[in-house]
């Protein structure tokens, strides 16, 4: 007997979703049942801006009766927007430690806290740590909003037990960014300046995995010894304690990086320039995605306006359902217009780039008097 296709309630409110969502958007009658009814573990949806991707994934969470749903975003701003839009569902919001103040030493963020060095903190153990309280809530919540960086690095951490239980539903919003983020987080970078300043070491030319293993192992042992030296010095609020805390935290990052390199093989690519060295696990990205990004989730919903099948292949995604929805907006209202502005040639200064961009942006704004617009920047520095 063939079951009837899933039919959505008349409106989102009838599904227990927030009152602000009074009607379904166009194509949500396709996108939501596609997630719920697909026999495939991976459900890929190409949905344009304004099609209601956030409502679709939370509706799927409700219809699947998921006991544990994680929604990943590429930016903290979108993470906060999810939390605001669906706050009535009592979700959990968890970010990286650098987004929280240390409750023992409020001048610092939680990633600089002494507990990260294995030292006792009474604030954490007695339930007064903002970061760990947020983490403990997220570990018990059926709906969690977090970001790719935190999710991947947490799953990649060397712990005996996983931090989070396996999700019933994992949602990758802005899914087209997941591959670049995964590559960036999986790579190991060292600047020559950093290594010389912290370890007083020069980096030799290395041509084989064995040479890299030996060098990385030596440096890891050196870092471990230095961390033990810094541990007794980090207590208190003196300038000496502040400096020790900063250097000890830096050392823990270096230790993790060196530890990774002690097991690298021919599946990694290695390069260097006059500023530093970079190691990228090119061959292992699909395996890293499986372990640290998809993390055993029973169902994975990948959403984006621009994701393509080649990127899915690079992530190791196979046997997936694929739904592509056309845009609701008239083609005249979503044109992409290329305006040649500057040649990106070697040697051009940052100030010259910015001055030409500002001039061109001013010309565009003057051509549309009375219109509102958004200027997208590649970084917070550029925005400012």
C-alpha positions as a Markdown table, in Angstrom:
| # | Residue | x | y | z |
|---|---|---|---|---|
| 1 | Unk | 0.0 | 0.0 | 0.0 |
| 2 | Unk | 1.4 | 3.4 | -1.1 |
| 3 | Unk | 1.0 | 6.1 | 1.5 |
| 4 | Unk | -0.4 | 9.5 | 0.5 |
| 5 | Unk | 2.1 | 12.4 | 0.1 |
| 6 | Unk | 2.6 | 14.5 | 3.1 |
| 7 | Unk | 0.2 | 17.4 | 3.3 |
| 8 | Unk | 1.2 | 20.5 | 5.4 |
| 9 | Unk | -1.2 | 22.1 | 7.8 |
| 10 | Unk | -3.0 | 25.2 | 6.5 |
| 11 | Unk | -0.4 | 27.5 | 8.1 |
| 12 | Unk | 2.8 | 27.3 | 10.1 |
| 13 | Unk | 1.1 | 28.3 | 13.3 |
| 14 | Unk | -1.0 | 25.1 | 13.3 |
| 15 | Unk | 2.3 | 23.2 | 13.4 |
| 16 | Unk | 3.3 | 25.0 | 16.6 |
| 17 | Unk | 5.7 | 27.4 | 14.9 |
| 18 | Unk | 6.0 | 31.1 | 15.9 |
| 19 | Unk | 3.0 | 33.4 | 15.3 |
| 20 | Unk | 5.1 | 35.6 | 13.0 |
| 21 | Unk | 5.0 | 32.9 | 10.3 |
| 22 | Unk | 1.3 | 33.2 | 9.2 |
| 23 | Unk | 1.5 | 31.5 | 5.9 |
| 24 | Unk | 3.6 | 29.1 | 3.9 |
| 25 | Unk | 5.9 | 30.4 | 1.2 |
| 26 | Unk | 5.8 | 29.3 | -2.4 |
| 27 | Unk | 7.6 | 25.9 | -2.8 |
| 28 | Unk | 7.6 | 25.1 | 0.9 |
| 29 | Unk | 4.9 | 22.6 | 0.1 |
| 30 | Unk | 7.7 | 20.8 | -1.9 |
| 31 | Unk | 10.7 | 21.5 | 0.2 |
| 32 | Unk | 9.4 | 20.4 | 3.6 |
| 33 | Unk | 7.9 | 17.0 | 2.5 |
| 34 | Unk | 11.1 | 16.4 | 0.6 |
| 35 | Unk | 13.0 | 16.3 | 3.8 |
| 36 | Unk | 10.5 | 14.4 | 5.8 |
| 37 | Unk | 9.7 | 11.7 | 3.2 |
| 38 | Unk | 13.0 | 11.2 | 1.4 |
| 39 | Unk | 14.5 | 7.7 | 2.0 |
| 40 | Unk | 18.0 | 9.2 | 1.5 |
| 41 | Unk | 20.1 | 10.3 | 4.3 |
| 42 | Unk | 21.2 | 13.5 | 2.5 |
| 43 | Unk | 18.6 | 15.9 | 1.2 |
| 44 | Unk | 19.9 | 18.8 | -0.9 |
| 45 | Unk | 17.8 | 21.8 | -1.6 |
| 46 | Unk | 18.7 | 24.7 | -3.8 |
| 47 | Unk | 16.4 | 27.4 | -2.6 |
| 48 | Unk | 16.8 | 31.1 | -3.6 |
| 49 | Unk | 16.9 | 34.1 | -1.2 |
| 50 | Unk | 13.5 | 34.8 | 0.2 |
| 51 | Unk | 12.1 | 31.3 | -0.2 |
| 52 | Unk | 12.0 | 30.6 | 3.5 |
| 53 | Unk | 14.8 | 28.2 | 4.1 |
| 54 | Unk | 14.8 | 28.7 | 7.9 |
| 55 | Unk | 11.1 | 28.0 | 8.2 |
| 56 | Unk | 11.4 | 24.9 | 6.0 |
| 57 | Unk | 14.1 | 23.3 | 8.2 |
| 58 | Unk | 12.4 | 24.1 | 11.5 |
| 59 | Unk | 9.1 | 22.7 | 10.1 |
| 60 | Unk | 10.9 | 19.6 | 9.1 |
| 61 | Unk | 12.3 | 19.4 | 12.6 |
| 62 | Unk | 8.7 | 19.5 | 14.0 |
| 63 | Unk | 7.3 | 17.0 | 11.5 |
| 64 | Unk | 10.1 | 14.5 | 11.9 |
| 65 | Unk | 9.5 | 14.8 | 15.7 |
| 66 | Unk | 13.3 | 15.1 | 15.9 |
| 67 | Unk | 14.7 | 14.6 | 19.4 |
| 68 | Unk | 17.9 | 16.4 | 18.5 |
| 69 | Unk | 18.2 | 18.9 | 15.6 |
| 70 | Unk | 21.3 | 21.0 | 15.0 |
| 71 | Unk | 21.2 | 24.0 | 12.6 |
| 72 | Unk | 24.6 | 25.2 | 11.4 |
| 73 | Unk | 25.2 | 28.6 | 9.9 |
| 74 | Unk | 28.3 | 30.3 | 8.4 |
| 75 | Unk | 27.9 | 33.5 | 10.4 |
| 76 | Unk | 27.0 | 34.3 | 14.0 |
| 77 | Unk | 24.6 | 36.9 | 12.7 |
| 78 | Unk | 22.4 | 34.3 | 11.0 |
| 79 | Unk | 22.8 | 32.1 | 14.1 |
| 80 | Unk | 21.4 | 34.9 | 16.2 |
| 81 | Unk | 18.6 | 35.5 | 13.6 |
| 82 | Unk | 17.5 | 31.8 | 13.9 |
| 83 | Unk | 17.5 | 32.1 | 17.7 |
| 84 | Unk | 15.4 | 35.3 | 17.5 |
| 85 | Unk | 12.9 | 34.0 | 15.0 |
| 86 | Unk | 12.3 | 30.7 | 16.7 |
| 87 | Unk | 12.8 | 31.8 | 20.3 |
| 88 | Unk | 9.3 | 30.6 | 21.3 |
| 89 | Unk | 10.5 | 27.0 | 20.7 |
| 90 | Unk | 13.0 | 27.4 | 23.5 |
| 91 | Unk | 16.1 | 26.5 | 21.4 |
| 92 | Unk | 19.7 | 26.5 | 22.6 |
| 93 | Unk | 22.3 | 28.8 | 21.2 |
| 94 | Unk | 25.9 | 27.8 | 21.4 |
| 95 | Unk | 29.0 | 29.6 | 20.0 |
| 96 | Unk | 32.7 | 29.3 | 20.3 |
| 97 | Unk | 34.4 | 30.2 | 23.6 |
| 98 | Unk | 35.7 | 33.4 | 22.3 |
| 99 | Unk | 32.1 | 34.7 | 22.1 |
| 100 | Unk | 31.7 | 34.5 | 25.9 |
| 101 | Unk | 33.4 | 36.4 | 28.7 |
| 102 | Unk | 35.3 | 34.4 | 31.3 |
| 103 | Unk | 33.2 | 34.7 | 34.5 |
| 104 | Unk | 36.3 | 34.3 | 36.7 |
| 105 | Unk | 38.3 | 37.0 | 34.8 |
| 106 | Unk | 35.7 | 39.1 | 32.9 |
| 107 | Unk | 38.4 | 41.0 | 31.0 |
| 108 | Unk | 39.1 | 37.9 | 29.0 |
| 109 | Unk | 37.0 | 35.7 | 26.7 |
| 110 | Unk | 36.4 | 32.1 | 27.8 |
| 111 | Unk | 38.9 | 30.7 | 25.4 |
| 112 | Unk | 41.6 | 32.4 | 27.5 |
| 113 | Unk | 40.3 | 30.9 | 30.8 |
| 114 | Unk | 42.5 | 28.9 | 33.1 |
| 115 | Unk | 40.2 | 25.8 | 32.8 |
| 116 | Unk | 41.5 | 25.3 | 29.3 |
| 117 | Unk | 44.9 | 24.5 | 30.8 |
| 118 | Unk | 43.4 | 21.8 | 33.0 |
| 119 | Unk | 43.3 | 24.1 | 36.1 |
| 120 | Unk | 40.5 | 24.1 | 38.6 |
| 121 | Unk | 37.8 | 26.8 | 38.2 |
| 122 | Unk | 35.2 | 27.1 | 40.9 |
| 123 | Unk | 32.9 | 29.2 | 38.6 |
| 124 | Unk | 32.7 | 26.3 | 36.1 |
| 125 | Unk | 32.3 | 23.6 | 38.7 |
| 126 | Unk | 29.6 | 25.4 | 40.6 |
| 127 | Unk | 27.4 | 26.4 | 37.6 |
| 128 | Unk | 28.4 | 30.0 | 37.3 |
| 129 | Unk | 30.2 | 29.8 | 33.9 |
| 130 | Unk | 28.2 | 31.4 | 31.1 |
| 131 | Unk | 29.9 | 29.3 | 28.4 |
| 132 | Unk | 29.6 | 25.9 | 30.1 |
| 133 | Unk | 26.0 | 26.6 | 31.1 |
| 134 | Unk | 25.2 | 27.3 | 27.5 |
| 135 | Unk | 27.0 | 24.1 | 26.5 |
| 136 | Unk | 25.2 | 22.0 | 29.1 |
| 137 | Unk | 21.9 | 23.4 | 27.9 |
| 138 | Unk | 22.7 | 22.6 | 24.2 |
| 139 | Unk | 23.7 | 19.1 | 25.1 |
| 140 | Unk | 20.1 | 18.5 | 26.4 |
| 141 | Unk | 18.1 | 20.6 | 24.0 |
| 142 | Unk | 16.1 | 19.1 | 21.1 |
| 143 | Unk | 16.9 | 22.2 | 18.9 |
| 144 | Unk | 20.3 | 23.8 | 18.8 |
| 145 | Unk | 21.6 | 26.7 | 16.7 |
| 146 | Unk | 25.3 | 26.8 | 16.2 |
| 147 | Unk | 27.9 | 27.6 | 13.6 |
| 148 | Unk | 30.2 | 25.5 | 11.3 |
| 149 | Unk | 33.4 | 26.5 | 13.1 |
| 150 | Unk | 32.2 | 25.5 | 16.5 |
| 151 | Unk | 30.5 | 22.3 | 15.3 |
| 152 | Unk | 33.4 | 21.0 | 13.3 |
| 153 | Unk | 36.2 | 21.9 | 15.8 |
| 154 | Unk | 34.1 | 20.4 | 18.7 |
| 155 | Unk | 33.6 | 17.1 | 16.8 |
| 156 | Unk | 37.3 | 17.1 | 15.8 |
| 157 | Unk | 38.5 | 17.4 | 19.4 |
| 158 | Unk | 40.4 | 14.6 | 21.0 |
| 159 | Unk | 37.9 | 13.5 | 23.7 |
| 160 | Unk | 37.0 | 10.1 | 25.0 |
| 161 | Unk | 33.3 | 10.9 | 24.7 |
| 162 | Unk | 31.6 | 13.1 | 22.0 |
| 163 | Unk | 30.5 | 16.5 | 23.2 |
| 164 | Unk | 27.1 | 16.1 | 21.6 |
| 165 | Unk | 24.9 | 13.1 | 21.0 |
| 166 | Unk | 24.2 | 12.1 | 17.4 |
| 167 | Unk | 21.6 | 14.4 | 15.7 |
| 168 | Unk | 18.4 | 13.0 | 14.3 |
| 169 | Unk | 18.5 | 16.0 | 11.9 |
| 170 | Unk | 21.5 | 18.1 | 10.9 |
| 171 | Unk | 20.8 | 21.3 | 8.9 |
| 172 | Unk | 23.5 | 22.9 | 6.9 |
| 173 | Unk | 22.3 | 26.4 | 6.1 |
| 174 | Unk | 24.5 | 28.4 | 3.6 |
| 175 | Unk | 25.6 | 24.9 | 2.6 |
| 176 | Unk | 27.7 | 26.2 | -0.3 |
| 177 | Unk | 30.2 | 27.5 | 2.3 |
| 178 | Unk | 30.7 | 24.2 | 4.1 |
| 179 | Unk | 33.5 | 22.9 | 1.9 |
| 180 | Unk | 35.7 | 26.0 | 2.2 |
| 181 | Unk | 35.1 | 26.2 | 5.9 |
| 182 | Unk | 36.0 | 22.5 | 6.4 |
| 183 | Unk | 39.2 | 22.9 | 4.3 |
| 184 | Unk | 40.2 | 26.0 | 6.3 |
| 185 | Unk | 39.6 | 24.3 | 9.7 |
| 186 | Unk | 41.3 | 21.1 | 8.6 |
| 187 | Unk | 44.4 | 22.8 | 7.4 |
| 188 | Unk | 47.4 | 23.5 | 9.6 |
| 189 | Unk | 49.1 | 26.9 | 9.2 |
| 190 | Unk | 52.2 | 28.4 | 10.9 |
| 191 | Unk | 53.7 | 31.8 | 10.4 |
| 192 | Unk | 57.4 | 32.0 | 10.6 |
| 193 | Unk | 57.1 | 35.0 | 12.8 |
| 194 | Unk | 54.8 | 33.1 | 15.3 |
| 195 | Unk | 57.2 | 30.1 | 15.5 |
| 196 | Unk | 60.2 | 32.3 | 16.0 |
| 197 | Unk | 58.5 | 34.5 | 18.6 |
| 198 | Unk | 56.9 | 31.7 | 20.7 |
| 199 | Unk | 59.3 | 28.8 | 20.2 |
| 200 | Unk | 62.5 | 30.4 | 18.9 |
| 201 | Unk | 62.6 | 27.9 | 16.1 |
| 202 | Unk | 63.4 | 28.1 | 12.4 |
| 203 | Unk | 61.5 | 25.9 | 10.0 |
| 204 | Unk | 63.8 | 23.7 | 7.8 |
| 205 | Unk | 63.0 | 22.7 | 4.3 |
| 206 | Unk | 61.0 | 19.4 | 4.5 |
| 207 | Unk | 60.2 | 17.1 | 1.6 |
| 208 | Unk | 58.7 | 13.9 | 3.0 |
| 209 | Unk | 56.1 | 12.9 | 5.6 |
| 210 | Unk | 58.8 | 11.3 | 7.7 |
| 211 | Unk | 60.8 | 14.6 | 7.9 |
| 212 | Unk | 57.6 | 16.4 | 8.9 |
| 213 | Unk | 56.7 | 13.8 | 11.5 |
| 214 | Unk | 60.0 | 14.1 | 13.1 |
| 215 | Unk | 60.0 | 17.9 | 13.1 |
| 216 | Unk | 56.4 | 18.2 | 14.4 |
| 217 | Unk | 57.0 | 15.6 | 17.1 |
| 218 | Unk | 60.0 | 17.5 | 18.4 |
| 219 | Unk | 58.1 | 20.8 | 18.5 |
| 220 | Unk | 55.1 | 19.2 | 20.1 |
| 221 | Unk | 57.2 | 17.9 | 23.0 |
| 222 | Unk | 58.8 | 21.3 | 23.3 |
| 223 | Unk | 55.4 | 23.0 | 23.5 |
| 224 | Unk | 54.1 | 20.5 | 26.1 |
| 225 | Unk | 57.1 | 21.4 | 28.3 |
| 226 | Unk | 56.4 | 25.1 | 27.9 |
| 227 | Unk | 52.7 | 24.8 | 28.8 |
| 228 | Unk | 53.7 | 23.1 | 32.1 |
| 229 | Unk | 56.0 | 26.0 | 32.8 |
| 230 | Unk | 53.2 | 28.6 | 32.2 |
| 231 | Unk | 50.5 | 26.8 | 34.2 |
| 232 | Unk | 51.7 | 28.0 | 37.7 |
| 233 | Unk | 52.0 | 31.6 | 36.3 |
| 234 | Unk | 48.4 | 32.1 | 34.9 |
| 235 | Unk | 46.6 | 32.7 | 38.2 |
| 236 | Unk | 45.7 | 36.3 | 39.2 |
| 237 | Unk | 45.3 | 39.5 | 37.3 |
| 238 | Unk | 48.9 | 40.8 | 37.2 |
| 239 | Unk | 50.5 | 41.8 | 33.9 |
| 240 | Unk | 52.8 | 38.7 | 34.3 |
| 241 | Unk | 49.7 | 36.4 | 34.7 |
| 242 | Unk | 48.0 | 38.0 | 31.7 |
| 243 | Unk | 51.1 | 37.4 | 29.5 |
| 244 | Unk | 51.4 | 33.8 | 30.7 |
| 245 | Unk | 47.7 | 33.1 | 30.1 |
| 246 | Unk | 47.9 | 34.5 | 26.5 |
| 247 | Unk | 51.1 | 32.5 | 25.7 |
| 248 | Unk | 49.8 | 29.3 | 27.3 |
| 249 | Unk | 46.6 | 29.5 | 25.2 |
| 250 | Unk | 48.7 | 30.1 | 22.1 |
| 251 | Unk | 50.8 | 27.0 | 23.0 |
| 252 | Unk | 47.7 | 24.8 | 23.2 |
| 253 | Unk | 46.8 | 25.7 | 19.6 |
| 254 | Unk | 50.3 | 24.9 | 18.5 |
| 255 | Unk | 50.3 | 21.6 | 20.4 |
| 256 | Unk | 47.1 | 20.5 | 18.6 |
| 257 | Unk | 48.6 | 21.5 | 15.2 |
| 258 | Unk | 51.9 | 19.7 | 15.7 |
| 259 | Unk | 50.0 | 16.7 | 17.0 |
| 260 | Unk | 48.0 | 16.6 | 13.7 |
| 261 | Unk | 51.1 | 16.8 | 11.6 |
| 262 | Unk | 52.7 | 13.8 | 13.4 |
| 263 | Unk | 50.3 | 11.5 | 11.5 |
| 264 | Unk | 50.1 | 13.2 | 8.1 |
| 265 | Unk | 50.9 | 11.2 | 5.0 |
| 266 | Unk | 50.9 | 11.6 | 1.2 |
| 267 | Unk | 47.3 | 12.6 | 1.3 |
| 268 | Unk | 48.4 | 16.1 | 2.5 |
| 269 | Unk | 49.6 | 18.9 | 0.3 |
| 270 | Unk | 52.4 | 21.1 | 1.7 |
| 271 | Unk | 53.5 | 24.6 | 0.7 |
| 272 | Unk | 55.5 | 27.5 | 2.0 |
| 273 | Unk | 56.1 | 31.1 | 1.1 |
| 274 | Unk | 58.1 | 33.9 | 2.6 |
| 275 | Unk | 55.5 | 34.3 | 5.5 |
| 276 | Unk | 54.9 | 30.8 | 6.6 |
| 277 | Unk | 53.9 | 27.2 | 5.8 |
| 278 | Unk | 50.6 | 25.5 | 5.1 |
| 279 | Unk | 49.5 | 21.8 | 5.2 |
| 280 | Unk | 46.1 | 20.8 | 3.6 |
| 281 | Unk | 44.6 | 17.3 | 3.9 |
| 282 | Unk | 43.3 | 17.3 | 0.4 |
| 283 | Unk | 42.7 | 13.6 | 0.0 |
| 284 | Unk | 40.9 | 13.3 | 3.4 |
| 285 | Unk | 38.3 | 16.1 | 3.1 |
| 286 | Unk | 35.5 | 13.6 | 2.5 |
| 287 | Unk | 36.5 | 11.5 | 5.5 |
| 288 | Unk | 36.8 | 14.6 | 7.7 |
| 289 | Unk | 33.4 | 15.8 | 6.5 |
| 290 | Unk | 31.9 | 12.4 | 7.4 |
| 291 | Unk | 33.4 | 12.5 | 10.9 |
| 292 | Unk | 33.4 | 16.1 | 11.9 |
| 293 | Unk | 30.7 | 17.8 | 9.8 |
| 294 | Unk | 28.0 | 15.1 | 9.2 |
| 295 | Unk | 28.9 | 13.5 | 12.5 |
| 296 | Unk | 26.7 | 10.4 | 12.1 |
| 297 | Unk | 23.5 | 12.4 | 11.8 |
| 298 | Unk | 20.6 | 10.3 | 10.7 |
| 299 | Unk | 19.4 | 12.9 | 8.2 |
| 300 | Unk | 21.3 | 15.8 | 6.7 |
| 301 | Unk | 19.5 | 18.7 | 5.1 |
| 302 | Unk | 21.8 | 20.9 | 3.0 |
| 303 | Unk | 20.3 | 24.2 | 2.0 |
| 304 | Unk | 21.7 | 27.0 | -0.2 |
| 305 | Unk | 20.9 | 29.3 | -3.1 |
| 306 | Unk | 24.0 | 28.2 | -5.0 |
| 307 | Unk | 25.3 | 24.8 | -4.0 |
| 308 | Unk | 26.1 | 22.5 | -6.9 |
| 309 | Unk | 26.7 | 18.8 | -7.4 |
| 310 | Unk | 30.5 | 19.1 | -7.8 |
| 311 | Unk | 30.8 | 20.5 | -4.3 |
| 312 | Unk | 28.7 | 17.7 | -3.0 |
| 313 | Unk | 31.1 | 15.2 | -4.6 |
| 314 | Unk | 34.1 | 17.0 | -3.0 |
| 315 | Unk | 32.3 | 16.6 | 0.4 |
| 316 | Unk | 31.8 | 12.9 | -0.3 |
| 317 | Unk | 28.0 | 13.2 | -0.4 |
| 318 | Unk | 26.4 | 10.3 | -2.3 |
| 319 | Unk | 22.9 | 9.0 | -2.8 |
| 320 | Unk | 21.0 | 12.2 | -2.1 |
| 321 | Unk | 17.7 | 13.7 | -3.1 |
| 322 | Unk | 18.1 | 17.0 | -5.0 |
| 323 | Unk | 15.4 | 19.7 | -5.2 |
| 324 | Unk | 15.9 | 23.0 | -7.0 |
| 325 | Unk | 13.3 | 25.7 | -6.6 |
| 326 | Unk | 13.1 | 28.7 | -8.9 |
| 327 | Unk | 13.1 | 32.2 | -7.5 |
| 328 | Unk | 9.9 | 34.0 | -6.7 |
| 329 | Unk | 11.3 | 37.3 | -7.8 |
| 330 | Unk | 11.1 | 38.6 | -11.3 |
| 331 | Unk | 14.3 | 38.3 | -13.3 |
| 332 | Unk | 14.4 | 42.1 | -13.7 |
| 333 | Unk | 14.7 | 42.4 | -9.9 |
| 334 | Unk | 17.6 | 39.9 | -9.4 |
| 335 | Unk | 20.1 | 40.7 | -12.1 |
| 336 | Unk | 23.8 | 40.3 | -11.5 |
| 337 | Unk | 25.6 | 43.2 | -13.2 |
| 338 | Unk | 29.4 | 43.2 | -13.5 |
| 339 | Unk | 30.9 | 46.6 | -13.6 |
| 340 | Unk | 34.7 | 46.5 | -14.3 |
| 341 | Unk | 36.4 | 48.6 | -11.7 |
| 342 | Unk | 40.0 | 47.7 | -11.0 |
| 343 | Unk | 42.6 | 45.2 | -12.3 |
| 344 | Unk | 43.7 | 42.9 | -9.4 |
| 345 | Unk | 47.4 | 43.0 | -10.4 |
| 346 | Unk | 50.4 | 42.3 | -8.2 |
| 347 | Unk | 51.7 | 45.3 | -6.3 |
| 348 | Unk | 48.5 | 47.3 | -6.1 |
| 349 | Unk | 48.1 | 48.8 | -2.6 |
| 350 | Unk | 45.2 | 48.3 | -0.3 |
| 351 | Unk | 44.5 | 52.0 | -0.1 |
| 352 | Unk | 44.3 | 52.3 | -3.9 |
| 353 | Unk | 41.9 | 49.3 | -4.0 |
| 354 | Unk | 39.7 | 50.8 | -1.4 |
| 355 | Unk | 39.7 | 54.3 | -2.9 |
| 356 | Unk | 38.6 | 53.0 | -6.3 |
| 357 | Unk | 35.9 | 50.8 | -4.8 |
| 358 | Unk | 34.5 | 53.7 | -2.8 |
| 359 | Unk | 34.5 | 55.9 | -6.0 |
| 360 | Unk | 32.7 | 53.2 | -7.9 |
| 361 | Unk | 30.2 | 52.5 | -5.1 |
| 362 | Unk | 29.4 | 56.2 | -4.9 |
| 363 | Unk | 28.7 | 56.3 | -8.6 |
| 364 | Unk | 26.3 | 53.4 | -8.3 |
| 365 | Unk | 24.5 | 54.9 | -5.3 |
| 366 | Unk | 24.1 | 58.3 | -7.2 |
| 367 | Unk | 22.5 | 56.3 | -10.1 |
| 368 | Unk | 19.7 | 55.1 | -7.8 |
| 369 | Unk | 18.4 | 58.1 | -5.9 |
| 370 | Unk | 15.7 | 57.2 | -3.3 |
| 371 | Unk | 16.6 | 53.5 | -3.3 |
| 372 | Unk | 17.8 | 51.5 | -0.3 |
| 373 | Unk | 20.7 | 49.1 | -0.8 |
| 374 | Unk | 23.2 | 46.8 | 0.9 |
| 375 | Unk | 26.9 | 46.8 | 0.4 |
| 376 | Unk | 28.4 | 43.3 | 1.1 |
| 377 | Unk | 31.9 | 43.3 | 2.4 |
| 378 | Unk | 34.4 | 40.4 | 2.6 |
| 379 | Unk | 35.4 | 41.1 | 6.2 |
| 380 | Unk | 34.6 | 43.2 | 9.3 |
| 381 | Unk | 37.8 | 45.2 | 8.6 |
| 382 | Unk | 36.5 | 46.2 | 5.2 |
| 383 | Unk | 33.1 | 47.0 | 6.6 |
| 384 | Unk | 34.7 | 49.5 | 9.0 |
